[in-house]
Amino acid sequence: MPNNSDNAILTKIGAYFKGNWGAPFVIGFMVLLTVTAMSVSMGLEFFANQMATYSYYALSVGVVLQIVSFAKEQKKRKS
């Protein structure tokens, strides 16, 4: 059963992701890039190329969402 400190941590994590829309995609990029590196080391070049492509897309979406999130936050602070 989760205690209060676990709930506080989960609340902070949820608030972080709510304020940083691109964060899940950037984390996904890092995971996919790790899978890419492991695939290359195992000689699975075709799979590694596919994973590298998907990781690039994840990073691109994450960066765009972070910029939108940042702009929205700046607009809210000026109001």
N, C-alpha and C positions, 0 to 999 in steps of 0.2 A: 504494500500500500504506500503510495507516495506521500511524503511529508511536506510541510510548508516550504522548506528550502527547495525541494524538487519543483514544486508549483511555481515558486519565484523564478527559478531558472528557466522553466518552460515559458513563463510569461515574458521574460526578457528576450528569449529566442524568438518568440512569436512577434514581439514588438519590433525586433531587428528586421525580420523578414517583411513585416508590414511596411516598414519605412524604407527598405532597400529592395525594390522589386526585382532587380537584376541578380541579387545574391544567389538564389537557387540555380540560376543558369551559369554563373561563374563557378560555383561549386561543382556543378555538373561538368563544366569544361575541365576542371582539374581532375575529376574522376576519369573522364574519357581520355584525357591526355596520359594519365597513368596507365590505363588499359592499352593505349596506343604503344607506349614504350615497352610494356610487357609483351605485346604481340610482336613487335619488331625483334625483341630478344629471343622469341621462340620461333622466328622465321616465318611468321604469318603476315607477309607484306601486304597482301590484298586486304585482309581484315584490318590491318593497321592503317592503311590508306583510308578505308571507310571510316574508321573511328577518328582519324585526324580531321576528316571533313566534317563529321558531326560535332567534334569538339570546337572547330572554328565557328560553326553556326551557333553553338551554345554561347560561346564567348561574344559573338557579335550581338546576339539578342540581349545578353546580359548587360553589355556596355550601353546599348541603346536604352534599355529599361532603367539603368542606373542614372543616365543623363536625364531622362524624363522624371524620375523620382526626385532627383536633385533640383530640377527646375520647379517642380511642384512645391517642394519644401521651401525654396527661396521665395516663391510667390506668396505662400502662406505666411511667411515671416514678415514680409513687407506690408501685408494687410493689417 
